[in-house]
Amino acid sequence: MGLIEMVEKSGRYQTPVAEPEEIAAITLYLVSRAGSYPTGQTFVVTASVSGLAADYTLGAYNAAKAGVINLTRPAAIEYARKNIRINAV
């Protein structure tokens, strides 16, 4: 069972210790599904300055964090009307 399946099955959106790329993938997945959750939900996702610029030997991590940042912005705007807050820290 993959991490995404574990997260969905548990009903809790907390993950066990995992690789940063796996956590970023789960974050992207959950933010992309935010519209299917009840109104009034709040999501806080972990971003990184590494998503804004390249780091030597961290290409996958940079790309994953850039995805988190660039999916969080439009999702926050889109789901605000459903009273779903999405923030990146």
Residue pairs with C-beta under 8 A, 6 or more apart in sequence:
1 9
3 15
3 16
3 18
3 22
3 25
3 26
4 25
4 26
4 29
6 15
6 16
7 13
7 14
7 15
7 26
7 30
13 30
15 22
15 23
15 26
18 26
20 61
20 64
21 60
21 61
21 64
23 46
24 61
24 64
24 65
24 67
24 68
25 64
27 45
27 46
27 68
28 64
28 67
28 68
28 71
30 43
30 45
31 43
31 45
31 68
31 71
31 72
31 75
31 86
32 71
32 75
34 41
34 43
34 75
34 79
34 84
34 86
35 78
35 79
35 82
35 84
37 84
39 82
39 83
39 84
40 83
40 84
41 84
41 85
42 84
42 85
42 86
42 87
43 84
43 85
43 86
43 87
44 87
44 88
44 89
45 68
45 72
45 86
45 87
45 88
45 89
46 68
46 88
46 89
47 65
47 68
47 69
47 72
47 88
47 89
48 61
48 65
48 68
50 58
50 61
50 62
50 65
51 62
51 64
51 65
51 66
51 67
51 68
51 69
51 70
52 66
52 69
53 62
54 62
55 61
55 62
68 88
69 88
72 86
72 87
72 88
75 86
76 85
76 86
76 87
79 85
79 86
